[in-house]
Amino acid sequence: MGVGRRVIASVCVVRWVIVGAGAVGGVVGGRLAAAGHEVVLVARGAHLEAIRRDGLLLRSPEGERALRVPVAGQVSDLDWRPGDVAVLGVKSMDTAAVLADLAAVAPADTPVVCLQNGVANERAALRVFAHVYGVWVVLPASHLAPGVVAAHSGPIPGALDLGRFPGGVDDTATELAAGLRSAGFESVARPDIMRWKYAKLLTNLGNAIHALCGRVDGVDAIDELVRAEGDAALRAAGIDVAAPDEEDGRRAGVLTIKPVEGVPRGGSSTWQSLARGTGTVEADFLNGEIVLLGRLHGVTTPANELARQLINRVARTGAEPGTLAPAEFLAMLETAGR
């Protein structure tokens, strides 16, 4: 199936199953439910218990809303039926386990939507499900307390363009995009969604750096290093990437960052993982994707490899975000180069 071809595959979307109701998944699921869609959340731990007890508290620049949304602790607790769409909101390192659980209970023709950063999730999903959709996620959101998620842009919370993987648009993609628009998001169905996801990958390479160092003087220089390595690796691999002016044009007018009462805006999903002390981050699927491509195609990627190693170490030890000075990173990078 060539990119750009419209394929005929249609599922009438009846219920959105949000597997991973954290920052992005929680905001998307909450807004869909508020717009009248049938939604069920899949969460875990204290977040699960808080939603069961008090509902999902969705905060935004416009205020807050407590939503009584059905929630389950695992996908096997659900009665899967025609019309269900599985929306993966988990971090990339959790995708394999989630797909294994899904494959045991969900019909093989269930659409799987990868509402995730990185570019490896769609390929993993396509091994076990026939209808897979990637999403270009531009949605500043946070989840730092059980039962609470926040969107930091308003009145439009973000853009969620999507398309069939590996390429094309079908009736389900069109219906999914329409559903997201009804919930207040910008969303169009794209036949070349992976071009856009690779462009977002380049942006996400700075997540580890900002989580390690914070937004301080000197961090932008490191951001440029990891981005330059990413550009070189993608070119060597022959991967088509949406150009910066394309992304800038799509983002224009979408986000308006505003204060959210009671929710200070922190950082990226990686920063939030450190702040919550989860013990893991998704750097292996962000910076690590560039390291992998570099090794496959003969491109050196020392800055991304160092960022990957350091952020994983910090996550394992439970250290706070923003504890590494940019000068320390650069010194370690120089030492590694020697």
C-alpha positions in Angstrom: 0.0 0.0 0.0 1.6 3.2 -1.1 1.6 6.4 1.0 -1.2 8.6 -0.2 -3.5 5.8 -1.3 -7.0 5.8 0.2 -7.7 2.3 1.5 -11.1 0.9 2.3 -11.2 -0.2 5.9 -14.0 1.0 8.1 -15.0 0.5 11.7 -17.8 2.4 13.1 -16.3 3.9 16.3 -18.6 3.2 19.2 -16.2 3.3 22.2 -12.7 4.8 22.7 -10.6 2.6 25.0 -7.8 4.8 26.3 -5.0 2.4 27.4 -2.8 4.6 29.6 -4.8 7.6 31.0 -1.8 9.7 31.9 -1.2 13.3 30.7 -2.0 12.9 27.0 -4.3 9.9 27.3 -6.2 11.4 30.2 -6.7 14.7 28.5 -7.9 13.1 25.3 -10.1 10.6 27.0 -11.6 13.2 29.3 -12.4 15.7 26.5 -13.9 12.9 24.4 -16.1 11.9 27.3 -17.1 15.5 27.9 -18.1 15.8 24.2 -20.5 12.9 24.6 -18.4 10.0 23.3 -18.4 6.6 25.0 -15.0 6.3 26.7 -13.4 3.9 29.1 -10.0 4.6 30.6 -7.3 2.0 31.6 -5.1 3.2 34.4 -3.1 1.8 37.3 -2.0 2.3 40.8 -3.1 5.4 42.7 -4.3 7.1 39.5 -6.7 4.2 39.0 -8.0 4.4 42.5 -8.5 8.1 42.4 -10.5 8.0 39.2 -12.7 5.2 40.6 -13.3 7.2 43.8 -13.6 10.8 42.6 -13.7 10.7 38.8 -11.1 12.2 36.4 -10.4 15.8 37.2 -9.6 17.6 33.9 -8.0 21.0 34.4 -7.4 23.5 31.6 -7.0 27.3 31.2 -10.8 27.5 31.1 -11.3 25.8 34.5 -11.7 22.3 35.8 -14.2 19.6 35.3 -14.7 16.3 37.3 -15.7 13.6 34.9 -17.2 10.2 35.9 -15.6 8.1 33.3 -15.5 4.3 33.5 -12.1 3.0 34.3 -10.4 -0.4 34.5 -7.1 -1.6 35.8 -6.2 -3.8 32.8 -7.5 -4.5 29.3 -8.6 -8.0 30.3 -11.2 -6.4 32.6 -13.1 -5.1 29.6 -15.8 -6.8 27.5 -14.3 -6.1 24.1 -16.9 -5.7 21.3 -17.2 -4.5 17.7 -16.7 -0.7 17.5 -14.0 -0.5 20.2 -10.9 1.4 19.3 -7.8 0.8 21.4 -5.9 4.1 21.9 -2.4 3.5 23.3 -1.4 6.3 25.7 1.4 4.4 27.4 5.1 5.2 27.1 6.9 3.3 24.4 8.8 1.1 26.8 5.4 -0.3 27.9 4.0 -0.9 24.5 5.1 -4.5 24.1 3.4 -5.6 27.3 0.2 -3.7 26.5 0.0 -5.3 23.0 0.5 -8.8 24.4 -2.4 -8.2 26.9 -4.5 -6.6 24.1 -3.9 -9.5 21.7 -5.2 -12.0 24.3 -8.6 -10.2 24.6 -9.3 -7.8 21.8 -10.5 -9.0 18.3 -7.7 -9.0 15.7 -9.5 -6.4 13.6 -9.6 -3.8 16.5 -8.2 -0.5 15.4 -5.1 0.4 17.4 -4.2 4.1 17.6 -0.7 5.0 18.8 -1.2 8.2 20.7 2.5 8.2 21.6 5.9 9.8 20.9 8.5 7.8 19.1 8.2 5.8 15.9 8.5 2.2 17.0 5.0 1.7 18.4 3.1 1.4 15.1 5.4 -1.3 13.8 5.1 -3.3 17.0 1.3 -3.0 16.9 1.1 -4.1 13.2 2.7 -7.4 14.1 -0.5 -8.4 16.0 -3.3 -6.0 14.8 -4.2 -5.4 11.1 -5.4 -1.8 11.5 -2.9 0.5 13.1 -2.9 4.3 13.2 -0.1 6.7 14.1 -0.8 10.1 15.7 1.3 13.3 15.5 0.9 14.5 19.1 1.2 18.2 19.8 -0.5 18.4 23.1 1.1 20.2 26.1 -0.4 18.3 29.0 0.6 17.1 32.5 -0.2 14.4 35.0 1.6 14.9 38.3 -1.1 13.9 40.9 -3.4 10.8 41.0 -6.7 11.4 39.3 -5.7 14.8 37.8 -4.7 15.7 34.3 -4.2 19.1 32.8 -4.1 20.7 29.3 -2.0 23.8 29.2 -3.3 25.3 25.9 -6.7 26.9 25.3 -9.2 27.1 23.9 -7.6 24.6 21.5 -5.7 22.0 23.7 -3.6 20.7 20.9 -3.2 19.0 17.5 -3.7 15.3 16.9 -3.3 14.5 13.2 -3.4 10.8 12.4 -3.1 8.4 9.6 -3.0 4.7 8.8 0.3 2.9 9.3 2.5 2.5 7.2 0.6 5.0 5.0 -2.8 6.0 3.7 -6.1 7.2 4.9 -9.2 5.1 5.4 -12.8 5.7 6.6 -11.7 4.8 10.2 -9.0 7.4 10.2 -11.4 10.0 8.9 -13.9 9.1 11.6 -11.3 9.2 14.3 -10.1 12.6 13.3 -13.7 13.9 13.2 -14.2 12.5 16.8 -11.1 14.3 18.0 -12.3 17.6 16.4 -15.6 17.2 18.1 -13.7 17.1 21.4 -12.0 20.4 20.6 -8.7 19.2 19.1 -7.2 20.1 15.8 -7.1 16.8 13.8 -6.8 15.9 10.2 -6.3 12.5 8.6 -2.9 12.3 6.8 -1.8 9.7 4.4 1.9 10.4 5.3 1.6 10.4 9.1 5.1 8.9 9.7 6.8 11.8 8.0 5.2 13.9 10.8 6.0 11.5 13.5 9.7 11.5 12.5 9.6 15.3 12.6 8.2 15.1 16.2 10.9 12.6 17.1 13.5 15.2 16.3 11.7 17.6 18.6 11.5 15.0 21.4 15.3 14.4 21.3 15.6 17.4 23.7 13.3 15.8 26.3 16.1 14.0 28.0 18.3 17.1 28.0 15.7 19.3 29.5 14.9 16.7 32.1 18.5 16.3 33.0 19.5 20.0 33.0 16.3 22.0 33.2 15.7 25.1 31.0 18.8 27.0 31.8 21.5 28.8 29.9 23.6 26.4 27.8 20.9 23.8 27.3 20.0 25.0 23.9 23.5 24.2 22.6 23.1 20.6 23.7 19.6 20.5 22.1 21.1 21.5 18.8 23.7 18.8 19.1 21.2 16.0 19.6 19.0 17.4 16.8 21.9 17.6 14.4 22.8 14.0 15.0 19.1 13.1 14.5 19.0 14.9 11.2 22.2 13.1 10.0 20.9 9.7 11.1 17.6 10.1 9.4 19.2 11.3 6.2 21.6 8.4 6.1 18.6 6.0 6.7 16.7 7.6 3.8 13.8 8.4 6.0 11.4 11.1 4.7 10.7 13.7 7.4 8.3 16.6 7.4 10.3 19.8 6.9 10.5 22.4 9.8 8.4 24.9 7.8 5.7 22.3 7.4 5.6 21.6 11.1 5.7 25.3 12.0 2.9 26.0 9.6 0.8 23.2 11.1 1.5 24.4 14.6 0.7 28.0 13.9 -2.3 29.2 15.7 -3.0 25.9 17.4 -1.3 26.3 20.8 -1.9 29.2 23.2 -0.2 28.3 26.5 -2.0 29.8 29.5 -1.9 29.3 33.2 -3.9 26.5 34.7 -5.0 27.1 38.3 -3.4 24.7 40.7 -1.2 23.0 38.1 2.3 24.6 37.5 3.6 23.8 34.1 6.6 21.6 34.4 8.2 20.0 31.5 8.1 17.2 28.9 6.8 13.7 29.5 10.3 12.7 30.4 10.6 15.5 33.0 7.2 14.4 34.4 8.4 10.8 34.7 11.4 12.0 36.8 9.2 14.3 38.9 6.7 11.4 39.7 9.6 9.0 40.4 8.3 6.3 38.0 11.8 4.8 37.7 11.7 4.6 33.9 11.7 7.0 30.9 11.2 6.5 27.2 14.6 7.7 26.1 15.5 4.3 24.5 12.7 5.0 22.0 13.6 8.7 21.4 17.3 9.3 21.6 17.8 5.5 21.4 16.0 5.5 18.0 18.7 7.9 16.6 21.5 5.8 18.2 20.0 2.7 16.6 19.8 4.4 13.1 23.3 5.7 13.5 24.7 2.3 14.2 22.8 0.8 11.3 23.9 3.4 8.8 27.4 4.5 10.0 26.5 7.8 11.6 28.1 8.7 15.0 25.6 9.9 17.6 27.5 10.4 20.9 25.3 13.2 22.3 22.1 11.1 21.9 23.9 8.0 23.4 25.1 10.0 26.4 21.7 11.6 26.9 20.1 8.1 26.7 22.5 6.6 29.3 22.3 9.5 31.7 18.5 9.9 31.8 18.1 6.2 32.3 20.5 6.3 35.2 18.8 9.3 36.8 15.4 7.6 36.4 16.6 4.4 38.1 18.1 6.2 41.0 15.1 8.4 41.6 17.0 11.7 41.3 15.1 15.0 40.8 15.0 16.5 37.3 17.3 19.4 36.5 20.3 18.3 38.6 22.9 18.2 35.8 24.6 21.4 34.6 25.0 21.8 30.8 28.7 22.2 31.3 28.9 18.8 33.0 27.1 17.2 30.1 29.5 18.8 27.6 32.5 17.7 29.6 31.3 14.1 29.8 30.6 14.2 26.0 34.2 15.5 25.4 35.6 12.7 27.6 33.6 10.1 25.8 34.8 11.4 22.5 38.4 11.1 23.5 
